[in-house]
Amino acid sequence: MQKIQLEITGLSHTITQSQSYAVLLAETEGQRKLPIVIGAFEAQAIAVAIEKLTINRPLTHDLVKNLLESFDIELKEVIIDNLQDGIFYAKLICVKDGEEMDIDSRTSDALALAVRFNCPIYTYAFILDSAGTILTDEEQESVPLKDELSDLAEEIETGDELSKVSVTDLKASLEEALSNEDYEKAARIRDEIEKRGEE
């Protein structure tokens, strides 16, 4: 099957699913777009890589990149190779010592790694035929890449600032976040408190 190259052109909150984002992939030589719903963590991971932010501690995708590079494994390309029941499937095409290997991956993780390795993203015609769409100019403007990336990047930096807050203040912030039902923030604070317990 012939591969069709895609590029990330948009990232925005989804209207239908809370705490989810839609990453918009566009044909490099065509008009069709492929919207894929991803989680907040993966959206942040993509935003941090595109914005080239430096953070104190590596995110999971940075760790994977460091591991692959440590073992001289190159991420050659990402292929979104299947769509079943509304779920996209992807493969990482890696090369080590001239030998190519396919590694199954969640599509959101594959995209976060593709941005870090600056490698091409591909799919097949049957996936674009099934899930692709052509957006109007107005719809295209409603999926701003830069603004959303800045917001996501700011959330990562805010999380990074937690390392400078005392445990007492963290516990107070955790209570406040829970009472405000801001569970995403509460989870970040809880993780920071647990991390301090291990140190």
N, C-alpha and C positions, 0 to 999 in steps of 0.2 A: 504494500500500500504506500502511496505517495504521502510524505509528511508535509504538513502546512505549518509554516512558522508563525508564532504568535508573539506579542509583546504586551507587557502590563501597561495599560493606559488609564486605569481608574481604580479607585478604592474608596468605598463609602459604606456608611451604616445601611443595613437592610431595614426596610420598613416592616417586613413580615415577621422577622425573628429578632427577639431582643438579644443584645450582646453578640450579635453576628454582623459580619461585614460581607460585602460583595466585592470581589476583585474582578476587574473587567479586563479581559484579554482580547486583543484585536489582531486580525490577520495583518501581517506586514505587507502583503500584496493582495488586498481585498477590502471589502467593506464590512464583513461580518464581525460581530463581537461575541465573545463567549463569557457570560457572567457566571461566576462560581462563588457560592456562599462558603465563607470560612469563619473560623472562630476569632475572637478578639486577640488571643495570644499570637496566632499566626499572622494576623493583620499587623500587629505591632512589630513582629519580627521582620516582615516585609518592609514596613515603613522605616524602621531603623536602618536597614541595609540600603534602601534607596536614598535616604537622607544622609548616609555615611556618618551616622552618629557614633561617637566613642563613648561607651559606658564602662563603669568600673568593673563589672563582672560580666563574663560572656553569657549570652542567651544560649538556649539549647542548640539552636541552629549554628551559632558561632562555634560551639563545642564540636558539633558534627563536622563542620568544615575543618577545624583544627585537627581532628582525628584523621580525616581522610588525607589531608596534606601530610601529616606525620608519617603515614604509611605509603606515601607517594601514589595516592589514588587520585586521579583526575576526574571531576564530574564533567563529562563531555557534553551532555544534553539532558533535558527533561522531556519526556513524552507523555502527554495525557492520552492514554491509549484505549480507554474504554468508558462507557457510560451505561450503568444498569440501575434501573429504578430510581433515577434522579441523582445517583451518586457517581462522581467522576473518579476514575482510577488513573494512577500515574506510575511511571517507572523512572528511576534514575539510571542513566546510561553512564557507567563508570569505566575507566581504563586504568589498568595497572600492568606494567611491563609489556605493553602492546596488546594485552588480552582484554577484550571488552566483556563486561558483565552487566546484567540487568538486575536492579534492586527494586522491589515493590515499595511504594511509598504512598502516603496520603497526598493528595494533590496539593493541599495547602502547605505541607512541609516541603514538597518538591519545589514549589514556587519560591518559598523562602530561601532555599538552598541555591536555586538558579540565580537569584539576584546576587547572592554572596559570591558565587563563582563566575558571575557574568557570562553564563552559558546560555545557549539558545533554548527556547521552549517551543515544542511542536505538538500538534495533534493531527487527527485524520479527518478526512472529508465527512465521513459518516457521523462523526460527533458534532461537527459544525452544522451539518444538515439537520440533525436532531435537536440540538440545543442552542445553536447560534441565532443571532438576531441582528438586524440592521437598525441602529438607533437614529432617531431624528437629531437635528442639531440641538434642539431644546433638551432632549433626553441626555445627549452627550454632555451638555454643560452642567447637568444635575449630578454628574459623577466626577467631581473635581479631585484630581490626584494630589496636587500640592497642598491644598488646605487640609484635607483629611490626613495626609502624612504628617503635617506639622502638629495636628492635634494628637495623633497617635504617638509621635515622637515625644511630645511633652508629657504624656502619660508615663512613658518609659523613664524619662528623666525624673519625674516625680517619684516613681518607685525607687529609683536609684538614690534619691535624697533620703529615703527611710533609713539608710545605713548611718545617717548622722544624728538620728533622733534617739533619745534615751528610751530604755525599755518601759519605764513608768509612763512616759508620754505616748509611747506606742500603744500600751494597753488602754489608755484613755481614748486614743484615736480609734482603736478597734471597737470599743463600746459605742462610740459615736457613729462609726460607719454602720455597725449592726442596727442601731436604733433608726438610722436613716435608710435602712435596707439597701445600702450600697455594698452589695456582697462581693463585687469584684475588688473594690478597695480593701474591704475587710480581709479578703483572702491574701492580698499582697502584704498587709500588715501582719497577719498571722504567720505567714511564711518568714517574714523578717524576725519576728519574735522567736519562732522555732529555730531559726538559723543561729540566733544569739545563744540559745540554750546549748547548741552543739559546740560552740567555740570555747 
